[in-house]
Amino acid sequence: MIREQYYLNLLNPFFNSSPTAGSGKGTKRTEEFKKNRSIDYKGRVNKGIHRSKETKKILSDLRLGSTLSIKTIIKIKNGNKLNPVHKKKNIYHFFNEKYGSQICTMFELRVKYDLKKSMLSQLCSGQLKKSQGWIIIN
């Protein structure tokens, strides 16, 4: 793509409507194009690939009997745990009149007091000021 971008910049070709190689970024679309695209996508719930039952059966048969490598199985089991962002654990200062002050991670508080993950996430992100008696002290 570097070479393609070089020639796009050098030659400025008339028929290439995209100024960025390998991307539609910066492409100017006409109102007619936008209108037609809008009509095409109206009523679509899933814009992904739609496959016939026959195609699904063929793909299923191709996978039948295949096994995953040990490396892939470990990745699936660990999920995002190997992602460095996932390992980042923020320490918060929580307070509840019934339980007092707690300085810990969101996970530790959730496990200790059997709280909902969604409630704590909203509390920690600032979407909620108070939930189930818990507040965050800055």
N, C-alpha and C positions, 0 to 999 in steps of 0.2 A: 504494500500500500504506500510505502514511502516513495517508491519510484513512480507509481501512478499519480501521487499528489504532486511530485516534481513536474511531470508532464502537463498536468492540469494547470498548474501555475505558469508554466513556460508557454504553452500553446493557446491557452484559454479557448478550448474548442466550443464551437457554436452549438452543437447538438447535445452536449452534456449539460443537463440542467442543474446538476449538483456540483457546487464548488468544493465539496469535501470528498475525498476518495473513500469508498467503502461505506458511505453514510448518506442519508438524506438531509443531513444537517445543512441549513443555509439554502435549501431549495425553495424557490418561490413557486407557489401553487396558484393557478388561476382560480377565479371564483367558480367557473364552470366545473373544474376538476373537483373542488371542495364540495360543490353541490352534488355531483354524481357520486362521490365517495360516501357522502352522508346518506344518500338514498340507498346505496348498496348495503350499508351497515345497519339500517333501521330494522328493528325487530330481532336482531341477533343477540342471543343471550351469551353464548360461548363463541368467541372468535377464534378458538383453537382449531385443530385439525379434526374434521368430521370423517370418520371411517365407516364403511359399510360393514354389515355383520360378517360378510365373507372375508373382508380384509382383516377384521379383528380375529377371526378364526385362524387364518393363515399365520398371523403374527404370534398368536397363542401357541400354535403347533410348532413354530420355529423355536420358541423359548422352552417348550416342554422337554424335560430331561436335562436341561442345562443347569449347571451349578455355579454358584458364586464363589469367587476366590476368598481365601481367608482374610486377605487385606480388605476386600469389599465388605465382608460380614462385620469386621471390626469397625469400619467406618460407619456402617448403619447402626450398630449398637451404641457407639459413642455419640453419634449425632453431631451437634455443634460443640461438644465438649473440647474438641481439638482446636476449635477456632479461638484465637487469642482474645478476641473481643468478648467471647462467652466467659472466659476465665476472669474477666475484670469484675471484682466484687466491691460494690460501693458500701461503705459503712454509713448507716444513718442513725440519728438520735430520735427514737420513737418515744412517745409518752402516752400513757393511758391512766386515767384516774384509778381504775381497779388494780392494775398491775404495776404502776409506777413507771420509772424511766428505764428504757432499754437501749443500749448502744450495740448495734449488731447489723448484719446484712439482712436484706429483705427475706432471703430464704430461711435464715435462722429464726426470724420472728414468725414466719409463716408456719414452720414446722413446730415450734415451741407452743404456739397458741392456736393451731389448727385454723389458720386464716386463709381466705381465698386469695390466690395469686393475682387475679385481675384487680381486686380491691387494693392490694398493696402496690401494684404497678401504677395505678392511677394516683394513689397517695404520694408515691415517691416522685412521679413525674410532675406533680403539681396540679393535676386535673381535679383532684379532690382536696379540700382543706382538712376534712375530718371524716373518718369512716369507722364504724363500729367502736367509737370511743377513742380511736388511735389518731394522733396527730404527729407531724414531724416538727422537731425543734431545730431551727437553723443555727 
